[in-house]
């Protein structure tokens, strides 16, 4: 089995177990441990690592909750977006300077891609593509583009001014299951196919980040974790053990919660 297929299998197995937890009427959480760490966002990769993101730093934590390597830059403004879809090729995006740091699994810098070298673009979020490219949405042209590591355009959409009659203000984006999902807090989640053609707008507003697992859209809203079924258009909610959580990562038998200046690990 190739590394890519292995990651996909692990991702499916991990998140299938996560989705099962939404079927429970009640989930009983037990605090396992916590440690101090100041961060604003958190995300997880396919193989059980999670990443704590602050203004200028991305800290990697393994599945045993041990701090590993980190990546830090203070000369490019605040981190806007981190993508760990491929844990062997992590993207860290600095929107103030339109610069993408491409890292390996040890958080070592492989390459820096400066979007300003490839035209006057306004890009607030980026994400990795399964074809080893990078998706960006340029608000100046209102065009979704897939570029390679050298900044060359591989695919691009027509302007969303034509396809949607609007310019999106993208806070986060990701590629899943043959589609690219762009989150606009005021408009919802716009869905495009891998050729850049607009497919539909999911009318879920007021969120800034999300995940897509199979046909489930997962996001935090009103201090709860919401699982929205893209087929039935129904939603299920999971009450979190820490009502002050800023972000969470859900694994097969534990939940990692980021709140205040600490990280808490719960078993359930």
C-alpha positions as CSV (number, residue, x, y, z in Angstrom):
1,X,0.0,0.0,0.0
2,X,1.4,3.4,-1.0
3,X,2.0,6.1,1.7
4,X,-0.9,8.2,0.2
5,X,-3.3,5.3,0.4
6,X,-2.1,4.4,3.9
7,X,-2.9,7.9,5.0
8,X,-6.3,7.8,3.4
9,X,-7.1,4.5,5.1
10,X,-6.0,5.7,8.5
11,X,-8.0,8.9,8.0
12,X,-11.1,6.9,7.2
13,X,-10.6,4.5,10.1
14,X,-9.9,7.4,12.6
15,X,-12.8,9.6,11.6
16,X,-15.2,6.7,11.2
17,X,-14.7,6.0,14.9
18,X,-15.1,9.7,15.6
19,X,-18.4,9.9,13.8
20,X,-19.7,6.9,15.8
21,X,-19.4,9.0,18.9
22,X,-22.1,11.4,17.6
23,X,-24.5,8.4,17.7
24,X,-24.3,8.2,21.4
25,X,-27.0,10.0,23.4
26,X,-24.4,10.9,26.0
27,X,-20.6,10.7,25.9
28,X,-18.9,10.3,29.3
29,X,-15.7,12.2,29.4
30,X,-13.0,11.7,32.0
31,X,-10.1,14.1,32.3
32,X,-6.9,12.3,31.7
33,X,-4.3,15.1,32.0
34,X,-3.7,18.6,30.9
35,X,-0.6,20.8,30.3
36,X,-0.1,24.5,29.9
37,X,0.1,25.9,26.4
38,X,-1.0,29.1,24.8
39,X,-2.5,28.7,21.4
40,X,-5.5,29.9,19.3
41,X,-6.3,26.9,17.1
42,X,-5.7,23.2,16.9
43,X,-5.9,20.6,14.2
44,X,-5.0,16.9,13.7
45,X,-3.4,14.9,10.9
46,X,-4.3,11.4,9.7
47,X,-2.0,9.5,12.0
48,X,-2.9,10.8,15.4
49,X,-0.6,13.9,15.8
50,X,-2.2,17.2,16.6
51,X,-0.9,20.7,16.1
52,X,-1.3,23.8,18.3
53,X,-1.2,27.1,16.4
54,X,-0.5,30.4,17.9
55,X,0.3,33.8,16.3
56,X,3.8,32.8,15.1
57,X,4.3,29.2,16.0
58,X,3.0,25.7,15.1
59,X,3.8,23.1,17.8
60,X,3.5,19.4,16.8
61,X,2.2,17.0,19.5
62,X,2.3,13.2,19.0
63,X,-0.5,10.7,19.9
64,X,1.0,10.2,23.3
65,X,0.6,13.9,24.0
66,X,4.3,14.7,24.0
67,X,5.5,17.9,22.5
68,X,7.7,17.4,19.4
69,X,9.2,19.7,16.9
70,X,7.8,23.2,16.2
71,X,8.0,25.8,13.4
72,X,8.2,29.5,14.3
73,X,8.5,32.6,12.2
74,X,8.1,36.1,13.6
75,X,9.1,38.2,10.5
76,X,6.1,37.3,8.4
77,X,3.1,38.5,10.5
78,X,0.6,36.1,12.1
79,X,-0.1,32.6,10.9
80,X,-3.4,32.6,9.0
81,X,-3.8,28.9,8.0
82,X,-2.1,25.6,8.6
83,X,-2.9,22.5,6.5
84,X,-1.8,19.1,7.7
85,X,-3.8,17.0,5.3
86,X,-0.5,15.4,4.2
87,X,1.7,15.1,7.4
88,X,4.7,14.7,5.2
89,X,4.1,18.1,3.5
90,X,2.6,20.6,5.9
91,X,1.5,24.1,4.7
92,X,1.8,27.2,7.0
93,X,0.4,30.3,5.4
94,X,1.2,33.9,6.4
95,X,-1.4,36.1,4.7
96,X,0.2,39.5,5.5
97,X,3.1,38.6,3.3
98,X,1.3,36.0,1.1
99,X,4.0,33.5,1.9
100,X,3.6,29.7,2.3
101,X,6.1,27.7,4.3
102,X,6.2,24.0,3.1
103,X,7.4,21.7,5.9
104,X,8.3,18.0,6.2
105,X,7.0,15.7,9.0
106,X,9.8,17.0,11.3
107,X,8.6,20.6,10.9
108,X,11.7,21.3,8.9
109,X,11.3,23.9,6.1
110,X,11.4,22.4,2.6
111,X,10.5,25.4,0.6
112,X,9.0,28.9,0.8
113,X,6.5,29.9,-1.8
114,X,6.0,33.7,-2.1
115,X,2.7,34.3,-4.0
116,X,3.6,38.0,-4.7
117,X,6.2,36.7,-7.1
118,X,3.4,35.3,-9.3
119,X,1.2,38.3,-9.6
120,X,-0.8,40.7,-7.5
121,X,-3.1,38.4,-5.4
122,X,-5.2,38.8,-2.3
123,X,-5.2,35.3,-0.6
124,X,-6.5,34.7,2.9
125,X,-6.4,30.9,3.0
126,X,-4.7,28.0,1.2
127,X,-5.0,24.2,1.3
128,X,-3.2,21.2,0.0
129,X,-4.4,19.1,-2.9
130,X,-4.2,15.3,-3.1
131,X,-2.4,15.8,-6.4
132,X,0.5,17.5,-4.6
133,X,-0.6,21.0,-5.6
134,X,-1.9,23.9,-3.5
135,X,-5.3,25.5,-3.8
136,X,-5.7,29.2,-3.3
137,X,-8.6,31.7,-3.8
138,X,-7.6,35.1,-5.1
139,X,-10.0,37.7,-4.0
140,X,-8.6,40.2,-6.5
141,X,-9.8,38.1,-9.4
142,X,-12.4,36.0,-7.5
143,X,-10.8,32.9,-9.0
144,X,-10.0,29.6,-7.4
145,X,-6.6,28.3,-8.6
146,X,-4.5,25.2,-8.1
147,X,-0.8,25.9,-8.3
148,X,2.3,23.7,-8.0
149,X,5.2,24.3,-5.6
150,X,6.7,26.7,-8.0
151,X,3.7,28.9,-8.1
152,X,2.7,27.9,-11.6
153,X,-1.1,27.6,-12.3
154,X,-2.3,24.1,-13.0
155,X,-6.1,24.6,-12.9
156,X,-8.4,27.6,-12.3
157,X,-12.1,28.4,-12.1
158,X,-14.0,31.1,-13.8
159,X,-14.5,34.1,-11.6
160,X,-17.1,33.6,-8.8
161,X,-18.4,37.0,-9.9
162,X,-19.8,35.0,-12.8
163,X,-20.6,31.6,-11.3
164,X,-21.9,32.8,-7.9
165,X,-22.4,36.6,-8.5
166,X,-20.1,37.3,-5.5
167,X,-16.6,37.5,-4.3
168,X,-15.8,35.1,-1.4
169,X,-13.9,36.1,1.7
170,X,-12.4,32.8,2.6
171,X,-11.4,32.0,6.1
172,X,-10.5,28.4,5.6
173,X,-10.5,25.8,2.8
174,X,-9.8,22.1,2.2
175,X,-9.9,19.4,-0.5
176,X,-11.9,16.3,0.3
177,X,-13.5,13.5,-1.7
178,X,-12.9,15.1,-5.1
179,X,-14.2,18.5,-4.1
180,X,-12.7,21.8,-2.8
181,X,-14.6,23.5,0.1
182,X,-14.2,27.2,0.7
183,X,-15.6,28.6,4.0
184,X,-17.0,32.2,3.9
185,X,-18.3,33.1,7.4
186,X,-21.0,35.4,6.0
187,X,-22.0,33.3,2.9
188,X,-21.5,29.6,3.9
189,X,-19.4,26.9,2.3
190,X,-18.9,27.0,-1.4
191,X,-18.1,23.7,-3.1
192,X,-16.1,23.3,-6.3
193,X,-15.0,20.2,-8.2
194,X,-11.3,19.5,-8.9
195,X,-11.6,21.3,-12.3
196,X,-12.6,24.5,-10.5
197,X,-16.3,24.4,-11.5
198,X,-18.7,25.7,-8.9
199,X,-21.0,23.0,-7.6
200,X,-23.1,24.3,-4.7
201,X,-23.3,26.6,-1.7
202,X,-23.9,25.0,1.7
203,X,-25.9,27.5,3.8
204,X,-24.0,27.2,7.1
205,X,-22.9,30.6,8.2
206,X,-21.0,31.9,11.2
207,X,-18.1,29.4,11.3
208,X,-14.5,30.0,10.4
209,X,-13.1,26.4,10.2
210,X,-14.4,23.0,9.5
211,X,-13.6,19.4,8.4
212,X,-15.2,17.1,6.0
213,X,-15.2,13.3,6.6
214,X,-17.0,11.2,4.0
215,X,-20.4,12.9,3.7
216,X,-20.2,14.6,7.1
217,X,-19.3,18.3,7.7
218,X,-17.9,18.8,11.2
219,X,-17.5,22.2,12.9
220,X,-17.7,23.9,16.3
221,X,-20.6,26.3,16.9
222,X,-22.0,27.7,20.2
223,X,-19.5,25.6,22.2
224,X,-20.7,22.3,20.7
225,X,-19.3,20.0,18.1
226,X,-21.7,19.7,15.2
227,X,-21.9,16.9,12.6
228,X,-23.9,18.0,9.6
229,X,-24.8,15.3,7.1
230,X,-24.3,16.6,3.6
231,X,-26.8,14.0,2.2
232,X,-29.7,14.2,4.6
233,X,-29.0,17.9,5.6
234,X,-29.5,16.9,9.2
235,X,-27.3,17.8,12.1
236,X,-26.2,16.1,15.4
237,X,-24.5,17.8,18.3
238,X,-21.9,16.6,20.8
239,X,-21.7,18.5,24.1
240,X,-18.1,19.2,25.0
241,X,-16.6,18.5,28.4
242,X,-15.1,21.9,28.6
243,X,-17.7,24.6,27.7
244,X,-14.9,27.2,27.2
245,X,-13.1,25.2,24.6
246,X,-11.7,27.3,21.7
247,X,-11.0,24.2,19.6
248,X,-11.0,20.4,19.8
249,X,-9.6,17.4,18.1
250,X,-11.6,14.1,18.4
251,X,-9.8,10.8,18.2
252,X,-11.1,7.2,18.5
253,X,-11.1,7.2,22.4
254,X,-10.0,10.7,23.4
255,X,-10.8,14.3,22.9
256,X,-8.2,17.0,23.1
257,X,-9.5,20.4,24.1
258,X,-7.8,23.8,23.8
259,X,-9.2,26.3,26.3
260,X,-7.6,29.4,27.9
261,X,-3.9,28.8,28.2
262,X,-4.0,25.0,28.5
263,X,-4.6,21.8,26.6
264,X,-6.8,19.1,28.2
265,X,-7.0,15.4,27.2
266,X,-10.2,13.6,28.0
267,X,-10.9,9.9,27.6
268,X,-14.4,8.8,26.6
